[in-house]
């Protein structure tokens, strides 16, 4: 090891922070030591409260450390200790528990860590208080005859010239030994911190569940954006393209297309603002249902908004023949919202992949189930694109439809057979909102 490397190992930034962590432990034990000194004092008559005999000090530590461990049994002790370790010992945060200790085992481990930190910190703090002054005396002993008095216990060293000449080296060795002990103690605490303050299996499970819930919420919001904005962009693209082709020959159609584009974009901007509001607020999504809470914003539903959706889709150039059962207004709110999004995604895929192929939509409500069926002939284009087939680049249309159906306890199937592509979704009709 080079001199620079050795200096870094003894006095580098990480080592200095760990020294500070040790000194903090020693300072935290002081109140407990004072209480312990009062309790132990009657057994050592005549001992001063501070700087007593070694037996008195060891007895005080033997009482103070269990007292400190008892105070660390509170749940909030673990995040405080973990925060100090993360900052001063530079232990990666993922190796330490984040929240309060809830189980008895976690509290016991935290109490053990607290006692270890305070005990080691007190020993090192005492060494840091006693060793540097003595080392300085050894460094200057050859140059100050007054320090060779027997009061300091150095009269025997002063009687040997060769020993007197070596005292500066002994002083430097003491300081280096102190630095090495502090660095070793800091490294030991940093190694044991993840063992005693690390997450328990219950903590890991809770963190995994929290991450899964967060990902689920993000996935649901992404699905909302995909379905609403994707449909709008597909419709607007086709409407704009059709208007451009007949710009000179059919001004009436162009005006109608522009009006449809304006209406579609206005509605989509409103939906986009609402979903972005949910992302900023961090709420508004019901975990058990996977749908946006209707109290947060009005959402389009199958009964009231299906006609408008079909009209906008037809205005974009897709021929849609719809057969819709009565009674959709009585659907549970969640089923009505998710059913609307499923139909919207099916129409969006048709606009993207098969705008020139007629599509048939059938909405049936019977036997406690809502059945949504979209069918269209498979186009004869070189790369077949159907109403519900995913894009070659890996669209999420079918996957999103399957996720919505699965969250409601329903099913979704799709595929081509006999030259016809079919998407069929069945949702149980029960009040889940």
C-alpha positions in Angstrom: 0.0 0.0 0.0 1.4 3.4 -0.9 1.8 6.2 1.6 -1.1 8.1 0.1 -3.3 5.0 0.2 -2.4 4.4 3.9 -3.1 8.1 4.7 -6.5 7.8 3.0 -7.3 4.6 4.9 -6.6 6.4 8.2 -7.6 10.0 7.6 -9.8 9.9 4.4 -13.3 11.5 4.2 -15.1 8.3 4.9 -13.0 7.6 7.9 -13.5 11.1 9.3 -17.2 10.7 9.0 -17.1 7.4 10.8 -15.0 9.0 13.5 -17.8 11.6 13.9 -20.3 8.8 14.2 -18.2 7.2 16.9 -17.9 10.5 18.8 -21.7 10.9 18.5 -22.2 7.5 20.1 -19.9 8.5 23.0 -21.8 11.7 23.5 -25.1 9.9 23.5 -24.0 7.6 26.3 -23.1 10.5 28.6 -26.6 11.0 30.1 -27.0 7.3 30.7 -23.6 7.2 32.4 -24.6 10.0 34.7 -27.7 8.1 35.7 -25.7 4.9 36.1 -23.1 6.7 38.3 -25.8 7.9 40.7 -27.1 4.3 40.9 -23.7 2.7 41.3 -22.2 5.4 43.5 -23.4 3.9 46.8 -21.4 0.7 46.1 -18.2 2.7 45.6 -18.0 5.2 48.5 -15.6 8.0 48.0 -15.4 7.6 44.3 -15.7 10.9 42.3 -18.7 11.0 40.0 -16.3 11.5 37.0 -12.9 10.0 36.4 -13.2 7.4 39.1 -11.5 4.1 39.3 -11.6 1.6 36.4 -13.9 -0.7 38.3 -16.3 2.2 39.0 -16.3 3.2 35.3 -16.9 -0.3 34.1 -19.7 -0.7 36.5 -21.3 2.5 35.2 -21.0 1.3 31.6 -22.5 -2.1 32.6 -25.6 -0.2 33.9 -25.7 2.5 31.2 -25.6 0.3 28.1 -28.8 -1.7 29.1 -30.6 1.6 29.9 -29.6 2.9 26.4 -30.8 -0.4 24.8 -34.2 -0.1 26.5 -34.7 3.4 25.1 -33.9 2.0 21.6 -36.9 -0.3 21.8 -39.2 2.5 20.6 -40.2 2.1 16.9 -38.8 5.4 15.8 -35.3 4.6 17.1 -34.5 2.5 14.0 -35.1 5.2 11.3 -33.1 7.7 13.4 -30.2 5.2 13.8 -30.4 4.2 10.1 -30.3 7.8 9.0 -27.2 8.5 11.0 -25.5 5.3 9.6 -26.6 6.2 6.0 -25.1 9.7 6.3 -22.0 9.3 8.5 -21.0 5.7 7.8 -21.9 6.0 4.1 -23.8 2.7 4.0 -26.1 2.4 1.0 -29.7 3.2 1.8 -31.1 0.1 0.2 -29.2 -2.0 2.8 -30.9 -0.3 5.7 -34.5 -0.4 6.8 -36.5 2.7 6.0 -39.4 2.7 8.5 -40.0 2.2 12.2 -39.4 -1.2 13.7 -42.7 -3.0 14.2 -41.8 -6.5 15.2 -40.1 -7.6 18.4 -37.1 -9.0 16.6 -36.5 -5.8 14.7 -36.7 -3.7 17.9 -34.3 -6.1 19.6 -31.8 -5.8 16.8 -32.1 -2.0 16.9 -31.5 -2.0 20.7 -28.5 -4.2 20.2 -27.1 -1.8 17.5 -27.7 1.2 19.8 -25.9 -0.4 22.6 -23.0 -1.4 20.3 -22.8 2.1 18.8 -22.8 3.8 22.1 -20.4 1.3 23.8 -17.8 1.4 21.0 -18.2 5.2 20.6 -17.6 5.7 24.3 -14.4 3.6 24.3 -13.1 5.4 21.2 -14.1 8.8 22.6 -12.2 8.1 25.8 -9.1 7.0 23.8 -9.4 10.2 21.7 -9.5 12.3 24.9 -6.6 10.6 26.6 -4.2 9.5 23.9 -3.4 12.7 22.0 -2.2 14.7 25.1 0.0 11.8 26.1 1.3 11.5 22.6 2.1 15.2 22.5 4.1 14.9 25.7 6.1 12.1 24.2 6.7 14.1 21.0 8.2 17.1 22.9 9.7 15.2 25.8 13.3 15.4 24.5 13.0 19.2 24.2 11.4 20.1 27.6 13.3 18.9 30.7 10.4 19.9 32.9 8.3 17.1 31.6 10.7 14.5 32.8 9.6 15.0 36.4 8.5 11.8 38.2 5.0 13.3 38.6 4.4 12.3 35.0 5.8 8.8 35.4 8.5 9.5 32.8 11.6 9.8 35.0 12.8 6.3 34.1 12.6 7.1 30.4 14.5 10.3 31.0 17.3 8.3 32.6 18.1 6.6 29.3 19.3 8.8 26.5 18.4 6.2 23.8 14.8 5.9 25.2 14.5 9.6 25.4 15.4 9.9 21.7 12.7 7.4 20.8 9.9 9.0 22.6 8.8 11.2 19.5 8.5 8.0 17.5 6.4 6.5 20.3 4.2 9.5 20.2 3.7 9.3 16.5 3.0 5.5 16.8 0.4 6.2 19.5 -1.4 8.7 17.2 -1.3 6.3 14.3 -2.5 3.5 16.5 -5.4 5.7 17.7 -6.3 6.5 14.0 -6.1 2.8 13.1 -8.4 1.8 16.0 -10.9 4.5 15.1 -10.8 3.5 11.4 -11.2 -0.2 12.4 -14.1 0.5 14.8 -15.8 2.7 12.2 -15.5 0.0 9.6 -16.8 -2.6 12.0 -19.9 -0.6 12.8 -20.5 0.1 9.1 -20.3 -3.7 8.5 -22.7 -4.6 11.3 -25.2 -1.8 10.6 -26.9 -3.7 7.7 -27.1 -6.8 9.8 -28.8 -5.1 12.8 -30.5 -2.2 11.0 -31.3 -3.9 7.7 -34.8 -4.7 6.6 -36.5 -7.8 8.0 -38.4 -10.2 5.7 -41.6 -8.3 6.7 -39.9 -5.0 5.7 -38.9 -6.4 2.4 -42.4 -7.7 1.8 -43.9 -4.3 2.7 -41.5 -2.5 0.4 -42.2 -4.9 -2.5 -45.9 -4.4 -2.0 -45.5 -0.6 -2.0 -43.4 -0.8 -5.2 -46.0 -3.1 -6.8 -48.8 -0.7 -5.8 -46.9 2.3 -7.2 -46.2 0.5 -10.4 -49.9 -0.6 -10.6 -51.0 3.0 -10.2 -48.6 4.2 -12.9 -49.6 1.4 -15.2 -53.3 2.3 -14.8 -52.6 6.0 -15.5 -50.5 5.0 -18.5 -53.4 2.9 -19.7 -55.8 5.8 -19.4 -53.4 8.0 -21.4 -52.9 5.3 -24.0 -56.6 4.7 -24.5 -57.8 8.3 -24.5 -54.9 10.2 -26.2 -54.1 7.3 -28.6 -57.7 7.2 -29.8 -57.8 11.0 -30.3 -54.5 11.1 -32.2 -55.6 8.3 -34.5 -58.9 10.0 -35.2 -57.4 13.4 -35.7 -54.7 12.0 -38.0 -57.2 10.4 -40.3 -59.6 13.4 -40.2 -56.7 15.7 -41.1 -55.5 13.4 -43.9 -59.0 13.1 -45.4 -59.5 16.9 -45.2 -56.2 17.5 -46.9 -57.1 15.2 -49.8 -60.4 17.0 -50.5 -59.3 20.5 -49.5 -60.1 22.0 -52.9 -62.9 19.8 -54.1 -65.2 19.4 -50.9 -64.9 22.4 -48.6 -68.0 21.3 -46.7 -66.3 18.0 -45.7 -63.2 19.9 -44.7 -65.2 22.1 -42.4 -66.9 19.1 -40.9 -63.5 17.4 -40.4 -62.0 20.5 -38.8 -65.0 20.7 -36.4 -64.6 17.0 -35.5 -60.8 17.6 -34.9 -61.6 20.6 -32.7 -64.2 18.6 -30.6 -61.8 15.6 -30.3 -58.8 17.6 -29.2 -60.9 19.6 -26.7 -62.2 16.5 -25.1 -58.7 14.9 -25.1 -57.0 17.9 -23.6 -59.6 17.7 -20.7 -58.9 14.0 -20.2 -55.1 14.6 -20.4 -55.3 17.4 -17.8 -57.3 15.2 -15.5 -54.8 12.3 -15.7 -51.8 14.6 -15.3 -53.6 16.0 -12.2 -53.8 12.6 -10.8 -50.1 12.1 -11.4 -49.3 15.4 -9.6 -51.7 14.7 -6.7 -50.7 11.1 -6.3 -54.3 10.0 -5.5 -57.6 9.5 -7.2 -57.0 5.9 -8.2 -58.8 3.1 -6.4 -56.4 0.3 -5.7 -58.9 -2.4 -5.5 -60.6 -1.6 -8.8 -57.7 -0.2 -10.8 -59.9 2.6 -12.2 -59.8 6.3 -11.8 -62.0 7.4 -8.9 -65.1 9.2 -10.4 -65.0 11.7 -7.5 -61.8 13.1 -8.8 -63.0 13.8 -12.4 -65.9 12.9 -14.6 -65.0 9.9 -16.8 -66.8 8.9 -20.0 -69.1 5.9 -19.6 -70.6 3.4 -21.9 -74.2 4.4 -21.7 -74.0 8.1 -22.0 -70.9 8.6 -24.1 -70.9 5.7 -26.6 -72.9 7.5 -29.2 -70.4 10.4 -29.2 -67.5 8.0 -29.5 -69.0 6.3 -32.5 -69.8 9.6 -34.1 -66.2 10.8 -33.8 -64.9 7.5 -35.0 -67.1 7.6 -38.1 -66.1 11.2 -38.7 -62.5 10.0 -38.9 -63.5 7.8 -41.8 -64.1 4.4 -40.2 -67.3 2.7 -41.1 -68.8 1.3 -37.9 -72.0 -0.7 -37.6 -73.2 -0.8 -34.0 -75.8 -3.0 -32.3 -76.2 -1.9 -28.8 -78.6 -3.4 -26.2 -80.8 -1.1 -24.1 -80.1 -0.7 -20.3 -76.5 0.4 -20.5 -77.4 3.4 -18.3 -78.0 1.1 -15.4 -74.5 -0.5 -15.5 -72.4 -0.1 -12.4 -70.1 3.0 -12.7 -66.9 1.0 -12.9 -68.1 -1.4 -15.5 -69.5 1.4 -17.6 -66.2 3.3 -17.4 -64.0 0.3 -18.2 -66.4 -0.8 -20.9 -66.1 2.6 -22.6 -62.3 2.4 -22.5 -62.3 -1.1 -24.0 -64.5 -0.1 -26.9 -62.5 3.1 -27.4 -59.3 1.1 -27.6 -60.8 -1.4 -30.1 -61.9 1.5 -32.3 -58.5 3.2 -32.0 -56.8 0.1 -33.2 -59.2 -0.1 -36.1 -58.4 3.5 -37.0 -54.7 2.9 -36.8 -54.5 -0.4 -38.6 -57.6 -0.9 -40.8 -59.3 2.4 -41.4 -60.7 1.3 -44.8 -62.3 -1.9 -43.5 -65.8 -1.8 -42.0 -66.1 -2.8 -38.4 -69.0 -4.2 -36.5 -69.6 -3.5 -32.8 -72.0 -5.5 -30.7 -72.8 -4.6 -27.1 -74.9 -7.2 -25.3 -76.2 -7.2 -21.8 -77.6 -10.5 -20.6 -77.2 -13.2 -17.9 -75.3 -10.8 -15.6 -72.6 -10.1 -18.1 -71.7 -7.3 -20.4 -70.3 -8.6 -23.7 -68.4 -6.3 -26.1 -67.6 -7.8 -29.5 -65.7 -6.0 -32.3 -65.2 -7.8 -35.6 -63.8 -6.8 -39.0 -62.5 -8.6 -42.1 -58.8 -9.1 -42.1 -57.4 -6.7 -44.6 -55.6 -8.0 -47.6 -52.7 -5.6 -47.2 -49.2 -7.0 -47.1 -48.9 -6.5 -43.4 -52.3 -7.4 -41.9 -53.6 -4.7 -39.6 -56.9 -5.3 -37.9 -59.2 -3.6 -35.5 -57.5 -5.2 -32.5 -54.2 -6.6 -33.7 -51.2 -5.0 -32.0 -48.9 -2.8 -34.0 -45.7 -4.3 -35.5 -43.7 -2.1 -33.1 -45.4 -3.6 -30.0 -48.5 -1.7 -29.2 -50.2 -2.1 -25.9 -53.8 -2.2 -27.1 -54.6 -5.8 -26.5 -52.6 -6.0 -23.3 -54.4 -3.0 -21.9 -57.8 -4.5 -22.8 -56.9 -7.8 -21.1 -55.7 -6.0 -18.0 -58.9 -4.0 -17.7 -61.0 -7.2 -18.2 -58.9 -9.1 -15.7 -59.2 -6.4 -13.0 -63.0 -6.6 -13.2 -63.0 -10.4 -13.1 -63.9 -10.8 -16.7 -62.1 -12.2 -19.8 -60.8 -11.0 -23.2 -60.0 -13.0 -26.2 -58.9 -12.0 -29.7 -57.7 -13.6 -32.9 -58.3 -14.1 -36.6 -60.4 -17.0 -37.9 -61.9 -17.5 -41.4 -60.7 -14.1 -42.6 -62.3 -12.2 -39.7 -60.6 -10.6 -36.7 -62.6 -10.7 -33.5 -62.2 -9.1 -30.1 -64.6 -10.4 -27.5 -64.6 -9.1 -23.9 -67.0 -10.3 -21.2 -67.3 -8.3 -18.0 -69.4 -9.4 -15.0 -72.1 -6.9 -14.2 -72.1 -6.3 -10.4 -71.8 -3.1 -8.4 -68.1 -2.9 -7.7 -67.8 0.9 -7.5 
